[in-house]
Amino acid sequence: MAKIDAAYNYLLTTYGKATGSRYDSHKKSELRSVYNNIIKINKESPLYKISQTGDVTRFAIDIKENAHRIQNVIASLSEAGEDISSVLNKKIAVSSDEDAVSVTYVGDDAADSAKTFDLDVVRLATPQVNQGHYLKRLDHSFEEGTFSFDLDTTSNSYEFQFNVNPGDNNFDVQSRIARLINQSDVGLEAEVVMNDGTESALRITSKQTGLAPEEDYLFRIQSGTSWNELNILGIGEITSPAENSVFRLNGTEHSSLANTFTINKSFEISLHKPTEDGSPAHIGFKANTDAIGDSVDEMLQAYNGLVMVGHKYSASQNNHKLINEVTSIGRNMKESLAAAGIMEAEDYTLFLDRDVLSQAITGDSAKDHYVTLNRFKNALSREAQKTALNPMNYVDKVIVEYKNPGRTLAAPYAPSAYSGMLIDRFL
């Protein structure tokens, strides 16, 4: 279990939790194809032992995650068609003041109804805050015993119980209640805050922002049996009520419960800070060449991620196969890629010259350059699929036995080395 725990800890701390990208959803036929490919690889793979001297688990996880990133980028580029020039038909929204307002176009690329507009941010939506009294941290203001308070939200009611044990000081009690609220997952965040270092207070903040017209609060704390303890804590009073965001759309004032909302089912808007007076953020669309540049740059970043994984582990895994395979894509197309604005650095990573790309895709030879970009995209897609299916192909291992080429059978447990990444120390 220790090995598995270490692998999952590395996965979560390095790449975070899954975000549920729409490109992670697949048809049954696609999943069946992946499974069949895994079994095919398993049938033809020799029996081997994995060396545990290097960072084999991290290496395999890095390969799979970076290959997965490439596959999602390729999927986004192929959304409107297999030809990368189809990106020209995609609408990419842009804000003139990204610090105050960011925007994503979520409408139909084929629709002509999406209009540009100006947006003034007057006020951000804020959560409700109940901040308690500052108490001497090391004093003992609470008697021993079990106490409770009721917490009402706009949709549910909860009862919280907490104990005051012998020797507990004020800070201990406040910290215990903060942990209790945070672990309950009721849409609130609690923390103990300090003023001068000798006093502490319990602060409770709603995750939700804004108030609907019929609402007076987002949460309310009260107690009938433990009113004295609640009064000492001071968390029953609202110190900062929730407020709606206020903004002007082409001069007309509107409000929202949150700082992220959708306008005309086409633009997802996120407010970050008030705009300066007389300087609204203009929401429009990127030029077609900028859209292509962003898409190509995103593809190169994904490519470079896998290249850097190969560099990182080439010494510890005593294997240059990954770096050689991946960089061969760029090396074999070096001249044609350079003509399209994609240059190679000394470490074999690729970077984009947007001026060269813009001239290439708008000139007389634009069709040839799109062919180059599509060849690169397709080669990268094949490489990502191969590395994701069989990351064990690139780790340091000792071949024990080759299979009989005439009678290959699938080993029932071996596919987990490709799909689940569960690596036993005795393999």
DAGI-V810817 format. One record per pair of residues at least 12 apart in sequence whose C-alpha atoms are under 8 Angstrom apart, sorted by the first residue. I is the first residue (numbers start at 0). J is the second residue. Records with the same first field share a line. If there is no record, write none. Layout:
I = J  J
//
This chain:
2 = 422  423  424
3 = 421  422
6 = 56  57  60
9 = 57
10 = 60
14 = 64
22 = 71  74  75
23 = 71
33 = 388
36 = 388
37 = 388  389  414  417  418
38 = 409  414
39 = 409
40 = 389
41 = 409  410  413  414
42 = 407  408  409  410
43 = 402  404  407
44 = 401  402
45 = 398  399  400  401  402
46 = 398  399  400  401  402
47 = 396  397  398  399  400  426
48 = 396  397  398  399  426
49 = 394  395  396  397  426
50 = 395  396  397
51 = 424
53 = 315  316  395
54 = 312  315  316
55 = 316  394  395
56 = 420  422
58 = 308  312  394
59 = 390  391  394  420
60 = 420
61 = 308
62 = 305  308  386  387  390
63 = 386  387  390
65 = 301  304  305
66 = 305  383  384  386  387
67 = 383  387
68 = 301
69 = 298  301  302  379  380  383
70 = 380  383  384
72 = 297  298  301
73 = 298  376  380
76 = 294
82 = 369  373
83 = 369  372  373
84 = 291  369
86 = 287  290  291  294
87 = 287  288  290  291
88 = 108  109  287
89 = 108  290
90 = 104  108  284  285
91 = 103  104  284  285  290
92 = 104  266  282  283  284  285
93 = 282  283  284  285
94 = 280  281  282  283
95 = 280  281  282
96 = 280  281
98 = 271  272
99 = 120  270  271  272  273  274  280
100 = 120  268  269  270  271  272  280
101 = 268  269  270  271
102 = 266  267  268  269  282
103 = 266  267  268
104 = 265  266  267
105 = 264  265  266  267
106 = 264  265  266
107 = 265
113 = 263  265
114 = 283
115 = 281  282  283  284
116 = 248  249  281  282  283
117 = 248  249  250  279  280  281  282
118 = 246  247  248  249  250  279  280  281  282
119 = 246  247  248  250  273  274  278  279  280
120 = 245  246  247  270  272  273  274  279
121 = 244  245  246  247  273  274
122 = 243  244  245  246  272  273
123 = 242  243  244  245  258  270  271  272  273
124 = 208  209  241  242  243  244  245  255  256  257  258
125 = 208  209  241  242  243  244  257
126 = 204  205  206  207  208  209  239  240  241  242
127 = 204  205  207  208  216  217  218  237  238  239  240  241  242
128 = 202  203  204  205  237  238  239  240  241
129 = 202  203  204  234  235  236  237  238  239
130 = 200  201  202  203  233  234  236  237  238
131 = 200  201  202  232  233  234  235  236
132 = 199  200  201  231  232  233  234
133 = 193  194  198  199  200  201
134 = 169  198  199  200
135 = 169  197  198  199
136 = 168  169  170  197  198  199
137 = 168  169  170  197
138 = 168  169
139 = 166  167  168  169
140 = 168  169  231
141 = 163  168  169  228
142 = 163
143 = 162  163  164  165
144 = 162  163  164
145 = 160  161  162  163
146 = 160  161  162  163  224  225  228
147 = 159  160  161  222  224  225
148 = 160  220  221  222  223  224  225  229
149 = 220  221  222
150 = 218  219  220  221
151 = 218  219  220
152 = 216  217  218  219
153 = 214  216  217  218
159 = 179
161 = 175  176
170 = 199
173 = 191  200  201  232
174 = 190  191  201
177 = 189  190  191  201
186 = 205  206  207
187 = 203  204  205  206
188 = 203  204  205  206
189 = 201  202  203  204
190 = 202  203
200 = 232
201 = 232  234
202 = 234
203 = 234
205 = 217  218
207 = 257
208 = 241  242  243  256  257
209 = 241  242  243  244  255  256  257
210 = 241  242  243  256
211 = 256
216 = 240  241
217 = 241
219 = 235
220 = 234  235  236
221 = 235
242 = 256
243 = 255  256  257
244 = 256  257  258
258 = 270  271
288 = 357  360
292 = 353  356  357
295 = 351
296 = 350  351
298 = 376
299 = 349  350  351
302 = 348  349  379
303 = 348  349
305 = 325
306 = 321  322  325  326  347  348
307 = 348
308 = 322
309 = 321  322
310 = 322
316 = 394  395
317 = 395
318 = 393  394  395
320 = 393
321 = 393
325 = 382
326 = 347  348
328 = 375  378  379
329 = 343  347  349  375
332 = 375
335 = 368  371
336 = 371  372
338 = 355  356  359  368
339 = 355  356  359  360  368  371  372
340 = 352  353  354  355  356  359
341 = 356
387 = 417
388 = 417  418
389 = 417
390 = 417
391 = 416  417
//
